[in-house]
Amino acid sequence: MALSPVATKRVFQDVWICMNCSAKNKGQKGKPAAKCRKCSSKRMRLKKKGKKKAG
Ligand SMILES: [Zn+2]
């Protein structure tokens, strides 16, 4: 079952990964979550989207 483009965008664009514990955190459009929900770290990276085994 394929996700719609809208759902894909929402899932991948607004999900941030904690660089400390790798927890997924929901952000808001283009902005990371204020802090990690698990470890309260503020270091986030945007989740990479798309291809498996890329790069
Ligand atoms: Zn964390």
mmCIF file of the protein (N, C-alpha, C, O) and its ligand, coordinates in Angstrom:
data_MODEL
# 
_entry.id   MODEL 
# 
loop_
_entity.id 
_entity.type 
_entity.pdbx_number_of_molecules 
1 polymer     1 
2 non-polymer 1 
# 
_entity_poly.entity_id                      1 
_entity_poly.type                           'polypeptide(L)' 
_entity_poly.nstd_linkage                   no 
_entity_poly.nstd_monomer                   no 
_entity_poly.pdbx_seq_one_letter_code       MALSPVATKRVFQDVWICMNCSAKNKGQKGKPAAKCRKCSSKRMRLKKKGKKKAG 
_entity_poly.pdbx_seq_one_letter_code_can   MALSPVATKRVFQDVWICMNCSAKNKGQKGKPAAKCRKCSSKRMRLKKKGKKKAG 
_entity_poly.pdbx_strand_id                 A 
# 
loop_
_entity_poly_seq.entity_id 
_entity_poly_seq.num 
_entity_poly_seq.mon_id 
_entity_poly_seq.hetero 
1 1  MET n 
1 2  ALA n 
1 3  LEU n 
1 4  SER n 
1 5  PRO n 
1 6  VAL n 
1 7  ALA n 
1 8  THR n 
1 9  LYS n 
1 10 ARG n 
1 11 VAL n 
1 12 PHE n 
1 13 GLN n 
1 14 ASP n 
1 15 VAL n 
1 16 TRP n 
1 17 ILE n 
1 18 CYS n 
1 19 MET n 
1 20 ASN n 
1 21 CYS n 
1 22 SER n 
1 23 ALA n 
1 24 LYS n 
1 25 ASN n 
1 26 LYS n 
1 27 GLY n 
1 28 GLN n 
1 29 LYS n 
1 30 GLY n 
1 31 LYS n 
1 32 PRO n 
1 33 ALA n 
1 34 ALA n 
1 35 LYS n 
1 36 CYS n 
1 37 ARG n 
1 38 LYS n 
1 39 CYS n 
1 40 SER n 
1 41 SER n 
1 42 LYS n 
1 43 ARG n 
1 44 MET n 
1 45 ARG n 
1 46 LEU n 
1 47 LYS n 
1 48 LYS n 
1 49 LYS n 
1 50 GLY n 
1 51 LYS n 
1 52 LYS n 
1 53 LYS n 
1 54 ALA n 
1 55 GLY n 
# 
loop_
_struct_asym.id 
_struct_asym.entity_id 
A 1 
B 2 
# 
loop_
_chem_comp.id 
_chem_comp.type 
_chem_comp.mon_nstd_flag 
ALA 'L-peptide linking' y 
ARG 'L-peptide linking' y 
ASN 'L-peptide linking' y 
ASP 'L-peptide linking' y 
CYS 'L-peptide linking' y 
GLN 'L-peptide linking' y 
GLY 'peptide linking'   y 
ILE 'L-peptide linking' y 
LEU 'L-peptide linking' y 
LYS 'L-peptide linking' y 
MET 'L-peptide linking' y 
PHE 'L-peptide linking' y 
PRO 'L-peptide linking' y 
SER 'L-peptide linking' y 
THR 'L-peptide linking' y 
TRP 'L-peptide linking' y 
VAL 'L-peptide linking' y 
ZN  non-polymer         . 
# 
_pdbx_entity_nonpoly.entity_id   2 
_pdbx_entity_nonpoly.name        ? 
_pdbx_entity_nonpoly.comp_id     ZN 
# 
_pdbx_nonpoly_scheme.asym_id         B 
_pdbx_nonpoly_scheme.entity_id       2 
_pdbx_nonpoly_scheme.mon_id          ZN 
_pdbx_nonpoly_scheme.ndb_seq_num     1 
_pdbx_nonpoly_scheme.pdb_seq_num     101 
_pdbx_nonpoly_scheme.auth_seq_num    101 
_pdbx_nonpoly_scheme.pdb_mon_id      ZN 
_pdbx_nonpoly_scheme.auth_mon_id     ZN 
_pdbx_nonpoly_scheme.pdb_strand_id   A 
_pdbx_nonpoly_scheme.pdb_ins_code    . 
# 
loop_
_atom_site.group_PDB 
_atom_site.id 
_atom_site.type_symbol 
_atom_site.label_atom_id 
_atom_site.label_alt_id 
_atom_site.label_comp_id 
_atom_site.label_asym_id 
_atom_site.label_entity_id 
_atom_site.label_seq_id 
_atom_site.pdbx_PDB_ins_code 
_atom_site.Cartn_x 
_atom_site.Cartn_y 
_atom_site.Cartn_z 
_atom_site.occupancy 
_atom_site.B_iso_or_equiv 
_atom_site.pdbx_formal_charge 
_atom_site.auth_seq_id 
_atom_site.auth_comp_id 
_atom_site.auth_asym_id 
_atom_site.auth_atom_id 
_atom_site.pdbx_PDB_model_num 
ATOM   1   N  N  . MET A 1 1  ? 0.847  -1.195 0.000  1.00 0.00 ? 1   MET A N  1 
ATOM   2   C  CA . MET A 1 1  ? 0.000  0.000  0.000  1.00 0.00 ? 1   MET A CA 1 
ATOM   3   C  C  . MET A 1 1  ? 0.880  1.240  0.000  1.00 0.00 ? 1   MET A C  1 
ATOM   4   O  O  . MET A 1 1  ? 1.682  1.442  0.911  1.00 0.00 ? 1   MET A O  1 
ATOM   5   N  N  . ALA A 1 2  ? 0.730  2.043  -0.993 1.00 0.00 ? 2   ALA A N  1 
ATOM   6   C  CA . ALA A 1 2  ? 1.587  3.221  -1.133 1.00 0.00 ? 2   ALA A CA 1 
ATOM   7   C  C  . ALA A 1 2  ? 1.005  4.406  -0.378 1.00 0.00 ? 2   ALA A C  1 
ATOM   8   O  O  . ALA A 1 2  ? -0.209 4.603  -0.321 1.00 0.00 ? 2   ALA A O  1 
ATOM   9   N  N  . LEU A 1 3  ? 1.877  5.157  0.179  1.00 0.00 ? 3   LEU A N  1 
ATOM   10  C  CA . LEU A 1 3  ? 1.435  6.389  0.815  1.00 0.00 ? 3   LEU A CA 1 
ATOM   11  C  C  . LEU A 1 3  ? 1.170  7.445  -0.245 1.00 0.00 ? 3   LEU A C  1 
ATOM   12  O  O  . LEU A 1 3  ? 1.828  7.481  -1.285 1.00 0.00 ? 3   LEU A O  1 
ATOM   13  N  N  . SER A 1 4  ? 0.225  8.279  0.025  1.00 0.00 ? 4   SER A N  1 
ATOM   14  C  CA . SER A 1 4  ? -0.004 9.397  -0.879 1.00 0.00 ? 4   SER A CA 1 
ATOM   15  C  C  . SER A 1 4  ? 1.142  10.390 -0.750 1.00 0.00 ? 4   SER A C  1 
ATOM   16  O  O  . SER A 1 4  ? 1.819  10.423 0.277  1.00 0.00 ? 4   SER A O  1 
ATOM   17  N  N  . PRO A 1 5  ? 1.364  11.190 -1.769 1.00 0.00 ? 5   PRO A N  1 
ATOM   18  C  CA . PRO A 1 5  ? 2.443  12.196 -1.689 1.00 0.00 ? 5   PRO A CA 1 
ATOM   19  C  C  . PRO A 1 5  ? 2.306  13.090 -0.475 1.00 0.00 ? 5   PRO A C  1 
ATOM   20  O  O  . PRO A 1 5  ? 3.304  13.465 0.141  1.00 0.00 ? 5   PRO A O  1 
ATOM   21  N  N  . VAL A 1 6  ? 1.108  13.426 -0.137 1.00 0.00 ? 6   VAL A N  1 
ATOM   22  C  CA . VAL A 1 6  ? 0.886  14.289 1.024  1.00 0.00 ? 6   VAL A CA 1 
ATOM   23  C  C  . VAL A 1 6  ? 1.325  13.584 2.300  1.00 0.00 ? 6   VAL A C  1 
ATOM   24  O  O  . VAL A 1 6  ? 2.004  14.166 3.147  1.00 0.00 ? 6   VAL A O  1 
ATOM   25  N  N  . ALA A 1 7  ? 0.930  12.331 2.422  1.00 0.00 ? 7   ALA A N  1 
ATOM   26  C  CA . ALA A 1 7  ? 1.318  11.583 3.612  1.00 0.00 ? 7   ALA A CA 1 
ATOM   27  C  C  . ALA A 1 7  ? 2.828  11.382 3.661  1.00 0.00 ? 7   ALA A C  1 
ATOM   28  O  O  . ALA A 1 7  ? 3.439  11.500 4.724  1.00 0.00 ? 7   ALA A O  1 
ATOM   29  N  N  . THR A 1 8  ? 3.420  11.085 2.535  1.00 0.00 ? 8   THR A N  1 
ATOM   30  C  CA . THR A 1 8  ? 4.868  10.896 2.482  1.00 0.00 ? 8   THR A CA 1 
ATOM   31  C  C  . THR A 1 8  ? 5.585  12.165 2.918  1.00 0.00 ? 8   THR A C  1 
ATOM   32  O  O  . THR A 1 8  ? 6.545  12.120 3.687  1.00 0.00 ? 8   THR A O  1 
ATOM   33  N  N  . LYS A 1 9  ? 5.119  13.261 2.431  1.00 0.00 ? 9   LYS A N  1 
ATOM   34  C  CA . LYS A 1 9  ? 5.736  14.528 2.781  1.00 0.00 ? 9   LYS A CA 1 
ATOM   35  C  C  . LYS A 1 9  ? 5.624  14.773 4.280  1.00 0.00 ? 9   LYS A C  1 
ATOM   36  O  O  . LYS A 1 9  ? 6.581  15.196 4.928  1.00 0.00 ? 9   LYS A O  1 
ATOM   37  N  N  . ARG A 1 10 ? 4.468  14.505 4.806  1.00 0.00 ? 10  ARG A N  1 
ATOM   38  C  CA . ARG A 1 10 ? 4.250  14.737 6.232  1.00 0.00 ? 10  ARG A CA 1 
ATOM   39  C  C  . ARG A 1 10 ? 5.143  13.820 7.053  1.00 0.00 ? 10  ARG A C  1 
ATOM   40  O  O  . ARG A 1 10 ? 5.769  14.243 8.025  1.00 0.00 ? 10  ARG A O  1 
ATOM   41  N  N  . VAL A 1 11 ? 5.189  12.579 6.649  1.00 0.00 ? 11  VAL A N  1 
ATOM   42  C  CA . VAL A 1 11 ? 5.956  11.605 7.407  1.00 0.00 ? 11  VAL A CA 1 
ATOM   43  C  C  . VAL A 1 11 ? 7.442  11.919 7.376  1.00 0.00 ? 11  VAL A C  1 
ATOM   44  O  O  . VAL A 1 11 ? 8.120  11.853 8.401  1.00 0.00 ? 11  VAL A O  1 
ATOM   45  N  N  . PHE A 1 12 ? 7.943  12.258 6.204  1.00 0.00 ? 12  PHE A N  1 
ATOM   46  C  CA . PHE A 1 12 ? 9.384  12.387 6.085  1.00 0.00 ? 12  PHE A CA 1 
ATOM   47  C  C  . PHE A 1 12 ? 9.901  13.801 6.310  1.00 0.00 ? 12  PHE A C  1 
ATOM   48  O  O  . PHE A 1 12 ? 11.056 13.998 6.688  1.00 0.00 ? 12  PHE A O  1 
ATOM   49  N  N  . GLN A 1 13 ? 9.064  14.750 6.081  1.00 0.00 ? 13  GLN A N  1 
ATOM   50  C  CA . GLN A 1 13 ? 9.577  16.102 6.196  1.00 0.00 ? 13  GLN A CA 1 
ATOM   51  C  C  . GLN A 1 13 ? 9.521  16.614 7.631  1.00 0.00 ? 13  GLN A C  1 
ATOM   52  O  O  . GLN A 1 13 ? 10.313 17.471 8.024  1.00 0.00 ? 13  GLN A O  1 
ATOM   53  N  N  . ASP A 1 14 ? 8.607  16.098 8.390  1.00 0.00 ? 14  ASP A N  1 
ATOM   54  C  CA . ASP A 1 14 ? 8.423  16.635 9.733  1.00 0.00 ? 14  ASP A CA 1 
ATOM   55  C  C  . ASP A 1 14 ? 8.892  15.678 10.816 1.00 0.00 ? 14  ASP A C  1 
ATOM   56  O  O  . ASP A 1 14 ? 8.554  15.834 11.989 1.00 0.00 ? 14  ASP A O  1 
ATOM   57  N  N  . VAL A 1 15 ? 9.661  14.701 10.415 1.00 0.00 ? 15  VAL A N  1 
ATOM   58  C  CA . VAL A 1 15 ? 10.203 13.789 11.416 1.00 0.00 ? 15  VAL A CA 1 
ATOM   59  C  C  . VAL A 1 15 ? 11.685 14.070 11.613 1.00 0.00 ? 15  VAL A C  1 
ATOM   60  O  O  . VAL A 1 15 ? 12.459 14.116 10.657 1.00 0.00 ? 15  VAL A O  1 
ATOM   61  N  N  . TRP A 1 16 ? 12.052 14.253 12.838 1.00 0.00 ? 16  TRP A N  1 
ATOM   62  C  CA . TRP A 1 16 ? 13.441 14.556 13.181 1.00 0.00 ? 16  TRP A CA 1 
ATOM   63  C  C  . TRP A 1 16 ? 13.984 13.444 14.049 1.00 0.00 ? 16  TRP A C  1 
ATOM   64  O  O  . TRP A 1 16 ? 13.276 12.856 14.867 1.00 0.00 ? 16  TRP A O  1 
ATOM   65  N  N  . ILE A 1 17 ? 15.246 13.174 13.852 1.00 0.00 ? 17  ILE A N  1 
ATOM   66  C  CA . ILE A 1 17 ? 15.879 12.102 14.588 1.00 0.00 ? 17  ILE A CA 1 
ATOM   67  C  C  . ILE A 1 17 ? 16.838 12.703 15.615 1.00 0.00 ? 17  ILE A C  1 
ATOM   68  O  O  . ILE A 1 17 ? 17.667 13.555 15.294 1.00 0.00 ? 17  ILE A O  1 
ATOM   69  N  N  . CYS A 1 18 ? 16.706 12.250 16.823 1.00 0.00 ? 18  CYS A N  1 
ATOM   70  C  CA . CYS A 1 18 ? 17.606 12.703 17.866 1.00 0.00 ? 18  CYS A CA 1 
ATOM   71  C  C  . CYS A 1 18 ? 19.009 12.158 17.594 1.00 0.00 ? 18  CYS A C  1 
ATOM   72  O  O  . CYS A 1 18 ? 19.184 10.967 17.337 1.00 0.00 ? 18  CYS A O  1 
ATOM   73  N  N  . MET A 1 19 ? 19.993 13.034 17.652 1.00 0.00 ? 19  MET A N  1 
ATOM   74  C  CA . MET A 1 19 ? 21.353 12.591 17.382 1.00 0.00 ? 19  MET A CA 1 
ATOM   75  C  C  . MET A 1 19 ? 21.970 11.929 18.607 1.00 0.00 ? 19  MET A C  1 
ATOM   76  O  O  . MET A 1 19 ? 23.052 11.346 18.535 1.00 0.00 ? 19  MET A O  1 
ATOM   77  N  N  . ASN A 1 20 ? 21.288 12.024 19.696 1.00 0.00 ? 20  ASN A N  1 
ATOM   78  C  CA . ASN A 1 20 ? 21.796 11.418 20.919 1.00 0.00 ? 20  ASN A CA 1 
ATOM   79  C  C  . ASN A 1 20 ? 21.268 9.995  21.101 1.00 0.00 ? 20  ASN A C  1 
ATOM   80  O  O  . ASN A 1 20 ? 22.027 9.077  21.411 1.00 0.00 ? 20  ASN A O  1 
ATOM   81  N  N  . CYS A 1 21 ? 19.961 9.822  20.906 1.00 0.00 ? 21  CYS A N  1 
ATOM   82  C  CA . CYS A 1 21 ? 19.383 8.506  21.165 1.00 0.00 ? 21  CYS A CA 1 
ATOM   83  C  C  . CYS A 1 21 ? 18.614 7.956  19.968 1.00 0.00 ? 21  CYS A C  1 
ATOM   84  O  O  . CYS A 1 21 ? 18.038 6.871  20.050 1.00 0.00 ? 21  CYS A O  1 
ATOM   85  N  N  . SER A 1 22 ? 18.599 8.687  18.863 1.00 0.00 ? 22  SER A N  1 
ATOM   86  C  CA . SER A 1 22 ? 17.969 8.240  17.619 1.00 0.00 ? 22  SER A CA 1 
ATOM   87  C  C  . SER A 1 22 ? 16.452 8.088  17.697 1.00 0.00 ? 22  SER A C  1 
ATOM   88  O  O  . SER A 1 22 ? 15.846 7.421  16.859 1.00 0.00 ? 22  SER A O  1 
ATOM   89  N  N  . ALA A 1 23 ? 15.859 8.693  18.682 1.00 0.00 ? 23  ALA A N  1 
ATOM   90  C  CA . ALA A 1 23 ? 14.409 8.665  18.756 1.00 0.00 ? 23  ALA A CA 1 
ATOM   91  C  C  . ALA A 1 23 ? 13.816 9.565  17.677 1.00 0.00 ? 23  ALA A C  1 
ATOM   92  O  O  . ALA A 1 23 ? 14.385 10.594 17.312 1.00 0.00 ? 23  ALA A O  1 
ATOM   93  N  N  . LYS A 1 24 ? 12.666 9.147  17.182 1.00 0.00 ? 24  LYS A N  1 
ATOM   94  C  CA . LYS A 1 24 ? 11.968 9.984  16.222 1.00 0.00 ? 24  LYS A CA 1 
ATOM   95  C  C  . LYS A 1 24 ? 11.135 11.017 16.971 1.00 0.00 ? 24  LYS A C  1 
ATOM   96  O  O  . LYS A 1 24 ? 10.463 10.708 17.955 1.00 0.00 ? 24  LYS A O  1 
ATOM   97  N  N  . ASN A 1 25 ? 11.195 12.229 16.488 1.00 0.00 ? 25  ASN A N  1 
ATOM   98  C  CA . ASN A 1 25 ? 10.423 13.299 17.090 1.00 0.00 ? 25  ASN A CA 1 
ATOM   99  C  C  . ASN A 1 25 ? 9.670  14.044 16.011 1.00 0.00 ? 25  ASN A C  1 
ATOM   100 O  O  . ASN A 1 25 ? 10.222 14.345 14.952 1.00 0.00 ? 25  ASN A O  1 
ATOM   101 N  N  . LYS A 1 26 ? 8.434  14.337 16.274 1.00 0.00 ? 26  LYS A N  1 
ATOM   102 C  CA . LYS A 1 26 ? 7.663  15.123 15.335 1.00 0.00 ? 26  LYS A CA 1 
ATOM   103 C  C  . LYS A 1 26 ? 8.033  16.584 15.460 1.00 0.00 ? 26  LYS A C  1 
ATOM   104 O  O  . LYS A 1 26 ? 8.079  17.144 16.555 1.00 0.00 ? 26  LYS A O  1 
ATOM   105 N  N  . GLY A 1 27 ? 8.296  17.188 14.317 1.00 0.00 ? 27  GLY A N  1 
ATOM   106 C  CA . GLY A 1 27 ? 8.556  18.616 14.300 1.00 0.00 ? 27  GLY A CA 1 
ATOM   107 C  C  . GLY A 1 27 ? 7.396  19.345 13.653 1.00 0.00 ? 27  GLY A C  1 
ATOM   108 O  O  . GLY A 1 27 ? 6.373  18.750 13.315 1.00 0.00 ? 27  GLY A O  1 
ATOM   109 N  N  . GLN A 1 28 ? 7.575  20.627 13.489 1.00 0.00 ? 28  GLN A N  1 
ATOM   110 C  CA . GLN A 1 28 ? 6.610  21.388 12.736 1.00 0.00 ? 28  GLN A CA 1 
ATOM   111 C  C  . GLN A 1 28 ? 7.278  21.825 11.452 1.00 0.00 ? 28  GLN A C  1 
ATOM   112 O  O  . GLN A 1 28 ? 8.499  21.746 11.310 1.00 0.00 ? 28  GLN A O  1 
ATOM   113 N  N  . LYS A 1 29 ? 6.475  22.279 10.531 1.00 0.00 ? 29  LYS A N  1 
ATOM   114 C  CA . LYS A 1 29 ? 6.964  22.508 9.178  1.00 0.00 ? 29  LYS A CA 1 
ATOM   115 C  C  . LYS A 1 29 ? 8.369  23.095 9.121  1.00 0.00 ? 29  LYS A C  1 
ATOM   116 O  O  . LYS A 1 29 ? 8.567  24.285 9.368  1.00 0.00 ? 29  LYS A O  1 
ATOM   117 N  N  . GLY A 1 30 ? 9.312  22.272 8.802  1.00 0.00 ? 30  GLY A N  1 
ATOM   118 C  CA . GLY A 1 30 ? 10.678 22.737 8.623  1.00 0.00 ? 30  GLY A CA 1 
ATOM   119 C  C  . GLY A 1 30 ? 11.446 22.978 9.907  1.00 0.00 ? 30  GLY A C  1 
ATOM   120 O  O  . GLY A 1 30 ? 12.634 23.296 9.876  1.00 0.00 ? 30  GLY A O  1 
ATOM   121 N  N  . LYS A 1 31 ? 10.769 22.827 11.036 1.00 0.00 ? 31  LYS A N  1 
ATOM   122 C  CA . LYS A 1 31 ? 11.457 23.073 12.296 1.00 0.00 ? 31  LYS A CA 1 
ATOM   123 C  C  . LYS A 1 31 ? 11.484 21.809 13.144 1.00 0.00 ? 31  LYS A C  1 
ATOM   124 O  O  . LYS A 1 31 ? 10.508 21.059 13.171 1.00 0.00 ? 31  LYS A O  1 
ATOM   125 N  N  . PRO A 1 32 ? 12.562 21.574 13.817 1.00 0.00 ? 32  PRO A N  1 
ATOM   126 C  CA . PRO A 1 32 ? 12.637 20.389 14.666 1.00 0.00 ? 32  PRO A CA 1 
ATOM   127 C  C  . PRO A 1 32 ? 11.811 20.565 15.931 1.00 0.00 ? 32  PRO A C  1 
ATOM   128 O  O  . PRO A 1 32 ? 11.422 21.672 16.304 1.00 0.00 ? 32  PRO A O  1 
ATOM   129 N  N  . ALA A 1 33 ? 11.562 19.449 16.564 1.00 0.00 ? 33  ALA A N  1 
ATOM   130 C  CA . ALA A 1 33 ? 10.926 19.510 17.866 1.00 0.00 ? 33  ALA A CA 1 
ATOM   131 C  C  . ALA A 1 33 ? 11.829 20.281 18.824 1.00 0.00 ? 33  ALA A C  1 
ATOM   132 O  O  . ALA A 1 33 ? 13.047 20.315 18.647 1.00 0.00 ? 33  ALA A O  1 
ATOM   133 N  N  . ALA A 1 34 ? 11.250 20.876 19.801 1.00 0.00 ? 34  ALA A N  1 
ATOM   134 C  CA . ALA A 1 34 ? 12.017 21.701 20.731 1.00 0.00 ? 34  ALA A CA 1 
ATOM   135 C  C  . ALA A 1 34 ? 13.096 20.867 21.403 1.00 0.00 ? 34  ALA A C  1 
ATOM   136 O  O  . ALA A 1 34 ? 14.226 21.316 21.598 1.00 0.00 ? 34  ALA A O  1 
ATOM   137 N  N  . LYS A 1 35 ? 12.721 19.648 21.750 1.00 0.00 ? 35  LYS A N  1 
ATOM   138 C  CA . LYS A 1 35 ? 13.699 18.750 22.348 1.00 0.00 ? 35  LYS A CA 1 
ATOM   139 C  C  . LYS A 1 35 ? 13.232 17.310 22.193 1.00 0.00 ? 35  LYS A C  1 
ATOM   140 O  O  . LYS A 1 35 ? 12.060 17.038 21.932 1.00 0.00 ? 35  LYS A O  1 
ATOM   141 N  N  . CYS A 1 36 ? 14.164 16.412 22.360 1.00 0.00 ? 36  CYS A N  1 
ATOM   142 C  CA . CYS A 1 36 ? 13.841 15.003 22.226 1.00 0.00 ? 36  CYS A CA 1 
ATOM   143 C  C  . CYS A 1 36 ? 12.871 14.575 23.313 1.00 0.00 ? 36  CYS A C  1 
ATOM   144 O  O  . CYS A 1 36 ? 13.006 14.949 24.478 1.00 0.00 ? 36  CYS A O  1 
ATOM   145 N  N  . ARG A 1 37 ? 11.883 13.777 22.900 1.00 0.00 ? 37  ARG A N  1 
ATOM   146 C  CA . ARG A 1 37 ? 10.891 13.350 23.882 1.00 0.00 ? 37  ARG A CA 1 
ATOM   147 C  C  . ARG A 1 37 ? 11.452 12.283 24.815 1.00 0.00 ? 37  ARG A C  1 
ATOM   148 O  O  . ARG A 1 37 ? 10.877 12.018 25.871 1.00 0.00 ? 37  ARG A O  1 
ATOM   149 N  N  . LYS A 1 38 ? 12.554 11.679 24.438 1.00 0.00 ? 38  LYS A N  1 
ATOM   150 C  CA . LYS A 1 38 ? 13.110 10.619 25.272 1.00 0.00 ? 38  LYS A CA 1 
ATOM   151 C  C  . LYS A 1 38 ? 14.235 11.120 26.175 1.00 0.00 ? 38  LYS A C  1 
ATOM   152 O  O  . LYS A 1 38 ? 14.250 10.841 27.374 1.00 0.00 ? 38  LYS A O  1 
ATOM   153 N  N  . CYS A 1 39 ? 15.175 11.860 25.591 1.00 0.00 ? 39  CYS A N  1 
ATOM   154 C  CA . CYS A 1 39 ? 16.347 12.235 26.372 1.00 0.00 ? 39  CYS A CA 1 
ATOM   155 C  C  . CYS A 1 39 ? 16.488 13.747 26.522 1.00 0.00 ? 39  CYS A C  1 
ATOM   156 O  O  . CYS A 1 39 ? 17.441 14.229 27.135 1.00 0.00 ? 39  CYS A O  1 
ATOM   157 N  N  . SER A 1 40 ? 15.553 14.479 25.971 1.00 0.00 ? 40  SER A N  1 
ATOM   158 C  CA . SER A 1 40 ? 15.541 15.943 26.086 1.00 0.00 ? 40  SER A CA 1 
ATOM   159 C  C  . SER A 1 40 ? 16.708 16.631 25.390 1.00 0.00 ? 40  SER A C  1 
ATOM   160 O  O  . SER A 1 40 ? 16.950 17.818 25.605 1.00 0.00 ? 40  SER A O  1 
ATOM   161 N  N  . SER A 1 41 ? 17.417 15.901 24.572 1.00 0.00 ? 41  SER A N  1 
ATOM   162 C  CA . SER A 1 41 ? 18.472 16.521 23.793 1.00 0.00 ? 41  SER A CA 1 
ATOM   163 C  C  . SER A 1 41 ? 17.871 17.495 22.781 1.00 0.00 ? 41  SER A C  1 
ATOM   164 O  O  . SER A 1 41 ? 16.748 17.306 22.313 1.00 0.00 ? 41  SER A O  1 
ATOM   165 N  N  . LYS A 1 42 ? 18.613 18.513 22.459 1.00 0.00 ? 42  LYS A N  1 
ATOM   166 C  CA . LYS A 1 42 ? 18.144 19.462 21.456 1.00 0.00 ? 42  LYS A CA 1 
ATOM   167 C  C  . LYS A 1 42 ? 18.826 19.239 20.116 1.00 0.00 ? 42  LYS A C  1 
ATOM   168 O  O  . LYS A 1 42 ? 18.599 19.985 19.164 1.00 0.00 ? 42  LYS A O  1 
ATOM   169 N  N  . ARG A 1 43 ? 19.641 18.234 20.049 1.00 0.00 ? 43  ARG A N  1 
ATOM   170 C  CA . ARG A 1 43 ? 20.353 17.977 18.794 1.00 0.00 ? 43  ARG A CA 1 
ATOM   171 C  C  . ARG A 1 43 ? 19.520 17.059 17.921 1.00 0.00 ? 43  ARG A C  1 
ATOM   172 O  O  . ARG A 1 43 ? 19.342 15.880 18.227 1.00 0.00 ? 43  ARG A O  1 
ATOM   173 N  N  . MET A 1 44 ? 19.019 17.610 16.842 1.00 0.00 ? 44  MET A N  1 
ATOM   174 C  CA . MET A 1 44 ? 18.158 16.873 15.936 1.00 0.00 ? 44  MET A CA 1 
ATOM   175 C  C  . MET A 1 44 ? 18.719 16.931 14.521 1.00 0.00 ? 44  MET A C  1 
ATOM   176 O  O  . MET A 1 44 ? 19.366 17.898 14.120 1.00 0.00 ? 44  MET A O  1 
ATOM   177 N  N  . ARG A 1 45 ? 18.451 15.881 13.797 1.00 0.00 ? 45  ARG A N  1 
ATOM   178 C  CA . ARG A 1 45 ? 18.680 15.944 12.358 1.00 0.00 ? 45  ARG A CA 1 
ATOM   179 C  C  . ARG A 1 45 ? 17.398 15.534 11.664 1.00 0.00 ? 45  ARG A C  1 
ATOM   180 O  O  . ARG A 1 45 ? 16.585 14.787 12.208 1.00 0.00 ? 45  ARG A O  1 
ATOM   181 N  N  . LEU A 1 46 ? 17.234 16.039 10.449 1.00 0.00 ? 46  LEU A N  1 
ATOM   182 C  CA . LEU A 1 46 ? 16.050 15.706 9.684  1.00 0.00 ? 46  LEU A CA 1 
ATOM   183 C  C  . LEU A 1 46 ? 16.164 14.280 9.174  1.00 0.00 ? 46  LEU A C  1 
ATOM   184 O  O  . LEU A 1 46 ? 17.220 13.853 8.706  1.00 0.00 ? 46  LEU A O  1 
ATOM   185 N  N  . LYS A 1 47 ? 15.070 13.559 9.272  1.00 0.00 ? 47  LYS A N  1 
ATOM   186 C  CA . LYS A 1 47 ? 15.086 12.187 8.784  1.00 0.00 ? 47  LYS A CA 1 
ATOM   187 C  C  . LYS A 1 47 ? 15.286 12.170 7.287  1.00 0.00 ? 47  LYS A C  1 
ATOM   188 O  O  . LYS A 1 47 ? 14.645 12.927 6.558  1.00 0.00 ? 47  LYS A O  1 
ATOM   189 N  N  . LYS A 1 48 ? 16.170 11.310 6.827  1.00 0.00 ? 48  LYS A N  1 
ATOM   190 C  CA . LYS A 1 48 ? 16.384 11.187 5.400  1.00 0.00 ? 48  LYS A CA 1 
ATOM   191 C  C  . LYS A 1 48 ? 15.240 10.436 4.777  1.00 0.00 ? 48  LYS A C  1 
ATOM   192 O  O  . LYS A 1 48 ? 14.683 9.510  5.366  1.00 0.00 ? 48  LYS A O  1 
ATOM   193 N  N  . LYS A 1 49 ? 14.899 10.844 3.588  1.00 0.00 ? 49  LYS A N  1 
ATOM   194 C  CA . LYS A 1 49 ? 13.771 10.220 2.945  1.00 0.00 ? 49  LYS A CA 1 
ATOM   195 C  C  . LYS A 1 49 ? 14.228 9.459  1.705  1.00 0.00 ? 49  LYS A C  1 
ATOM   196 O  O  . LYS A 1 49 ? 15.330 9.647  1.189  1.00 0.00 ? 49  LYS A O  1 
ATOM   197 N  N  . GLY A 1 50 ? 13.350 8.613  1.266  1.00 0.00 ? 50  GLY A N  1 
ATOM   198 C  CA . GLY A 1 50 ? 13.564 8.010  -0.032 1.00 0.00 ? 50  GLY A CA 1 
ATOM   199 C  C  . GLY A 1 50 ? 14.338 6.718  0.001  1.00 0.00 ? 50  GLY A C  1 
ATOM   200 O  O  . GLY A 1 50 ? 14.015 5.799  0.754  1.00 0.00 ? 50  GLY A O  1 
ATOM   201 N  N  . LYS A 1 51 ? 15.370 6.656  -0.826 1.00 0.00 ? 51  LYS A N  1 
ATOM   202 C  CA . LYS A 1 51 ? 15.966 5.402  -1.222 1.00 0.00 ? 51  LYS A CA 1 
ATOM   203 C  C  . LYS A 1 51 ? 16.608 4.633  -0.071 1.00 0.00 ? 51  LYS A C  1 
ATOM   204 O  O  . LYS A 1 51 ? 17.250 5.204  0.810  1.00 0.00 ? 51  LYS A O  1 
ATOM   205 N  N  . LYS A 1 52 ? 16.420 3.376  -0.109 1.00 0.00 ? 52  LYS A N  1 
ATOM   206 C  CA . LYS A 1 52 ? 17.184 2.512  0.777  1.00 0.00 ? 52  LYS A CA 1 
ATOM   207 C  C  . LYS A 1 52 ? 18.615 2.439  0.269  1.00 0.00 ? 52  LYS A C  1 
ATOM   208 O  O  . LYS A 1 52 ? 18.829 2.604  -0.932 1.00 0.00 ? 52  LYS A O  1 
ATOM   209 N  N  . LYS A 1 53 ? 19.533 2.217  1.061  1.00 0.00 ? 53  LYS A N  1 
ATOM   210 C  CA . LYS A 1 53 ? 20.918 2.002  0.649  1.00 0.00 ? 53  LYS A CA 1 
ATOM   211 C  C  . LYS A 1 53 ? 21.474 3.146  -0.193 1.00 0.00 ? 53  LYS A C  1 
ATOM   212 O  O  . LYS A 1 53 ? 22.355 2.929  -1.025 1.00 0.00 ? 53  LYS A O  1 
ATOM   213 N  N  . ALA A 1 54 ? 20.987 4.315  0.007  1.00 0.00 ? 54  ALA A N  1 
ATOM   214 C  CA . ALA A 1 54 ? 21.509 5.442  -0.749 1.00 0.00 ? 54  ALA A CA 1 
ATOM   215 C  C  . ALA A 1 54 ? 22.807 5.930  -0.132 1.00 0.00 ? 54  ALA A C  1 
ATOM   216 O  O  . ALA A 1 54 ? 22.962 5.982  1.088  1.00 0.00 ? 54  ALA A O  1 
ATOM   217 N  N  . GLY A 1 55 ? 23.706 6.276  -0.986 1.00 0.00 ? 55  GLY A N  1 
ATOM   218 C  CA . GLY A 1 55 ? 24.902 6.963  -0.575 1.00 0.00 ? 55  GLY A CA 1 
ATOM   219 C  C  . GLY A 1 55 ? 25.851 6.195  0.289  1.00 0.00 ? 55  GLY A C  1 
ATOM   220 O  O  . GLY A 1 55 ? 26.894 6.720  0.679  1.00 0.00 ? 55  GLY A O  1 
HETATM 221 ZN ZN . ZN  B 2 .  ? 17.018 11.725 22.323 1.00 0.00 2 101 ZN  A ZN 1 
# 
